[in-house]
Amino acid sequence: MHERTARRPGGLSLTGEQHDVTDPTDVQRLLAESLATAGPAIRATFGGADRRLDAERLRAFWRSTRMWAVATVSGSGAPHIAPVHVQLTEDDHFEMSIFEDAVRLRDLRRDPRIAITSWGSDGTVAIAYGTATEVEGSRRAISRGAENPRFVLTMRIEVNRLYAMTPPPRPE
C-alpha cells in the first residue's frame, strides 16, 4: 500500500503544504516547485525558459483540451489508461466524471494515485500527478429516461506534481 496525501482545502497542493488556489500565483508555485524537485530528464524537457507555460497559459490549455489520457494502477499492478475529460474548474480544482462501473473507478478506489496527460496539435503538453477522491453525493444518471440508465460520479484530483510546456519554435 502507498501512503495517501492528506487532503488540503482548495484542490491543488504539494504534499504536506497548504495552498490557496484562489491566489492566482498558486498554480504557478505548483509548476515551479514541481520542476525544481523533478529529475534531470523532466527538468531538461520542461525547464527551458522559452518552453515553460505559466499558470495562465496552462489554465487556457487545460480548459481548451477535450480529452486527457488518465492512467491508474490495476489490482495486479498493471497500468490502465483511458481517454477521459478532466476539467479544471474556475477555482482551480481538477475534476473528472467517471462511470460507476468503470475499471478506472475500481482502480482508484483501491489505489487513488493517478497520472494525467494531454498534448495540443501545436505540441503543447501538460502532465499532472496526484490522488483522486470521490466527491460525496455526486452520483447522477446520465441517460435520463432510459430503461437502464448509466450513472457517473465526480472524482476530485489533488495534484501534487504539475508540468507544462510548449515546444520551441521549429528551425527554419
C-alpha angles and dihedrals in degrees: 000000000000129000114258120231111243111251115248127196115261105037105254118078145144114232109279096004128097118225130188106220091194085072105088090216093060097085088045090052091050091050092049096044092046091053093045091055097039126110122260096267094054092043090051093046101041101022105077111114089225091054106041119105116221121222096269094050090046091052091049092048094046094048092047094050114092103192133036131188106240119195126198134167121252124222090262091051094254118137119253120197130183138167110255138166106243114189127207104207125216089260091052100257117146110222139166135186115230132187111251090230095049121125086224091061091051088050093050095046089056097038116010096198112122139177123200131188141165138163135206128230088256091058097259109151135191128186125185131183125191148107128290126220129185114248105234114243094011098118111122140163114251099188101053115192094018119130091238107025120198120227132214133187132199123251120198115211119212103207116212099170126033130178129177135170145160120220120258116256114279114253113255 
